C-alpha cells in the first residue's frame, strides 16, 4: 500500500473491480450496499482468479429496496433493513450531532478494530465514506468514496487504491455501524416488500417538498409539464428543468422495469401474465425517456423558437408516458392480488 496506516481490514474474499457491461454507476446507495456484500464475502460469483465479482441483478434489487427506482430526488429517511438482512447483516446509526469529536473517533476506530467497516453518511452533497482503516489514532480514515452521480467512484471497489479522509469527524454526518445479524431475511420476502412499496410510491399523486421535481410517482409528470409550460410562457433560452431530471427519469424507469422483470422469477404467486403486460408499458415509457434525454443533451444546438417546440414535444411524451404508467400500475396491482405478504 502506498500510504501509512495503523489498522486496515481487507475483504473476507478478494474482490475484483465492479464489472459487467450493464453495471449502473450513478446511484451511490445501491453501489455501497453491493460493496458491503462483496466486502463481507457474501457474493457467490467468482472470476477466473477466484475473486468476488458484482452481480448486476443484485444492484437492481438494492436500487428497488432503497426505493431509488421509484423516486426523483427521493429516498427514505432511514435505509430499509431489508437491504441488509437478505445478506445476514444489520446496522445501527449514530449522529455526529450531540457527540464529541473524541467519542465519534473512538466509535469509528473501535468498529474497524473489530474487523467491520464504518459508513459515514453526510448531510450535504459529498462523499459517503466506506472506511476500512485508519491512521493518526483514528483522525484519518482510509477507505472508498461513494457519491450520487459520480460514475467513476461508484463503479469500482479497489482496496489497493484507498482514499484518505482527514478531519472527517468535523463534518455533519451520520455513522452507520454494520455487523452480522442473528437473522436473515429470505430474498423473496424482501423483494415482495419492495414490490408493494414500489406500487405505493409509483401511485403517489401528492406533492412533497418545495422542489416540484422532488418526490415520487405520478405527481412528477404533472409538475414537470407545469415547469415546461412556464418556461415556454417566458420564452426561456434553455430548457432548465430537464437537467438532471431527464437522465434521472430514464434511469429510474430502466431500473423499475428491470426490477419488475426480476420479480417474476423471485416472488412466489405473482401473476406473470399481468407482470409482462406492465413491463411492456415500461418499454414504451423508456423509449420516450430516451428521446427526452436526447433533447436535453442536444438543446444547445436548438434555436429559441425550436426550444419552445421541443418543450411542447416533451410535454406530449410525458403525457403519454403518464397514461402508460397508469395502465402499468393497474396491471401490477392485478399481478399482486394473490401474493402472500
N, C-alpha and C positions, 0 to 999 in steps of 0.2 A: 504494500500500500504506500501511496506517495504522501501520506500525512501522518502526524503523530496522534496517538490516541491512548487513553488509559484503559478503556474497556470497549470491546466490539463483539457483537454477536452476528453470526452468519446464518443463512437459511439452513433448515434442517437437512435439505437435499439441495445439491447445486441447481441453481435456477438460470435458464437461458434468458436472453432478452425476450421481451414480449414479441410474439410472432404471429403470422397469419395475414394474408392479403386483405381480409375483411376486418382486421383488428381496428375498432374505432378508438380514437385517441383523445377526443376533446373533453370527455366528462371525467373529472378528477375523482369523484366519489366511487364510481364503479371501477375505475382503474386501480384505486387504492385498495378496494376490497379484494380485487384479484391479486394484488401484490401480497396482501396478508395470507391469502390461500397458498400462494407459492412459497412464501417465507416459512410458513408452518409445515411445509412438506405435505400439503393436503391435495396437491394436483397429481392425478394418476397418469397423465400423458407424459411421455419422455421422447427426447430426440435421440439421434444416433450416438450421442455421448452420454446418454442416461441422465440428462438434465431435465428438470421440470420445464414444460412449455405451457404457454397460455392456451386455454380453450375458449374460442370466441363465443361459443354458446353460453358459457358461464358469465361472460361480460354482459350479454344481453339480459340474462336473468337478473344480474345485480343491478343493471340500469332500471329494470322494472321494479325490483324490490325496494329500491331507494326512491321510487316514484319519478325518476328523471325522464322516463319515457313519456310521461303524460303531461308535463307542465312546461311553461315558458318562464324562466327565472323563478322557478318554484322548486322548493324542496321542503321536506318535513323539518320541524324544529329539532327532532332527535332522530338519529339513524335507526331504522327498524331493526330490532334484534333478530328478526328472521334471517337477515343477511349474514349474520354471524353464526346463528345456531345451526344452519344447514351444514356448517363445517365443524360443529362442535366447539365453537368459540363464544365468548361473551365479553362484555366490556362494561366499564363504568367511566363516567366523565367527571372531571374536576375543573372548576373555573379559576382562572387567574385572579379574578376579582375577589377581594377579601382574603387572599392568600399571600403571605410574604414571599419575597424572591427566594430566600433560603429554603423555605418549605417546598416551594414549587420545584426548585432544582433537585432537592432531595427526593421528591416523589418520582421525578423522571429517572434519576440516577438509580434508585432502588429497583424500579421496574426493569431497566436494562440489565442491571447486575443479576437479576433473576432469570435472564435469558429471554425476555419478551420485549417486543418493540413498543415504542411510545408514539402516539399520533397527536400532533398539535394542530388544532383546527382554528384558524384565525377568524376574527370578527370582520376583518377587511379583506379586500381582494388581493391576496398574496399567497405564497406557497403554503399548502398543507404539508407539514413536515412528518415524514415517516422515519423516525430516529431509531438507529440500531447501535449507536456507540456514543461515547463522549470523551472529552478531554478537559483539561483545566478544572478538574473536580466537578464536572457537570455543567460548567458555564458555557461550554461549546458543545453542541450536539453534532454528531455525524450521521448523515442519512440521505434520503432522497426527497425531492420536492415534487408535489403534485399540484397542478394549477388548472382550473377550468379554462379551456380554450387553448392550452399550450400543448400542441401535439407532441413535441419532442420530449418534454418532461413526462407526460402521461403514458408514453408508448414504450418506455424502457425500464428495466429493473436490473441495473448493473451494479453489483456490490464491489466491483473493483474501481468504481468511479463515484464515490460518495461525495456529497456536498458538505460544506462546513457552515454551521449556523451559530454565530456568536450573538450574545445578547438576546437570545430567543425568549428568555424568561421575563423580559420587559414588555413584551407585546400583549395586547388584549386578546386572549385566546382561551380555548378550552383544551384540556389534556385528556385524551382517551387512553385508558389503560386496558389493554387487550390480554385475555388469558384464556386457557382451556376451560370449557364448561362441563358440568357433570351431565348435561343433557344434550341431545342432538335432535334437530327438527327434520322430519322427512322432507325431501325436496318437493314432493307433490303437495304437501301441506303449505309450505312457503310459497310455492308457485300459485296455489289456489288463493291464498290471502292476497297476493299481488294482483291476481286476475280481478277479484272483486273490488279491490281498492282502485284498480285502473279504470274499471267501468264507472265507478263513482266519480273519479276525477275527470274523466273524459266527458261525463254528462253534465258537468258543472256549468251553470248559466249565471252565476253570481260573480260580480267583480270584487277583487280584493286588492288593497293597496292603492297608492297614489298613481303608480305607473300602470297605464292601461294594458300594457303588454306583460304585466306580471300576473301570474295566476295559472289557471289550467282550464281545459275543457272548451265548450262551445262558445263561451263568452269571448274568447280570444278572437274568433272570426269576426264577431260584431265590432269589437273595439278596434281591430286592425283596419277594417273597412272605414270606420269613422275617421281614423287618423289619415288614411289615404285621401278621403274626400276633403278633409280640412286642408291638406297640402294642395289639392287641386284648386280649392277656393282661393288660396293665397298665391297660386301660380308659382309654387316653390321651385327653386333652381335644382334641388336634389330630392330624391325620394328618401328622406331621412329615416322613416320608420321601417325600412327593410334591413337595416344593419343593427345588430347581427341577427335579427329575428327571422329573416328569410332562411338562413342557414340552420338556425336552431329548429325552425319549423320542419325543415327537411329531415334533419337527424332524428327529431322526436318521432315523426311519422314512420321513418325507417325502422327505428328500434321498437316502436309499438307493434308494427307489422311482424317483425321477427319474433318478438315475444309471444304474440298470439300463435304464430306457427309452432313455437316450442310447446305451448300449452296443449296442443293437440296430442302430442306424444307423452306429456308428463302428467296431466290431470286426469284421473280416472272419471269415467261417467260423463265427460264433456261431449257434447254433440258435435261430431266432426263436420257434418254437412253444413250446419249453421256457421261454424267457425270458418270454413272455407269460403262461404258467401261473404262473410265480413272481411276476410283477408283480401278478396278481390276488390272490394271498395277501397281498401288502403292502397292497393296497387295503382288505382286511378288517382287517388289523393297524392301519392308520391310523384306521379308524372306532372301534376300541376305544381307541386312543391319544387320540383327540379327546375321548371320553367320560371317560377318566381325568383329562385336563387340566381338563375342565369341573367334575368333582367337586373337584379340587384348588382351583380358583378359587372355588367356592361353599361350601367347607366351613365357613366361619364362621357360616353360616345353619342348620347342622345341629345337632341335639341330640347328647349324648354317645352315647346308645343308637343313634341313627341313624348316627353315625360308625362304630360297630362294624359295622353292616350295610353301610355304604359300603366299608369296608375289605374285607369278605368279597366284595363285588361286584367290587372292583378285582382281588383275588386270582384270581377266576374269569376275568376278562378277560385277565389276564396269562397264566394257564394256557392259555387258548385261543389267545392270540397266540403263545405258545411253540410249541404244536403246529403252528400255521400257518407259523411261521418255519422250523421243522424241515423241513416239507414244501417250502417255497420253496427252501431250501438244496439239497434233493435235486434239484429242477428245475434250479437254477443249475449244479450240478455236471454234470448231463447236458448242459446247453446249452454247457458249456465243453469237452466231450470232444474236439472236433475243431479247437479254436483253436490256432493256431501261436504259441507264446510267442516 
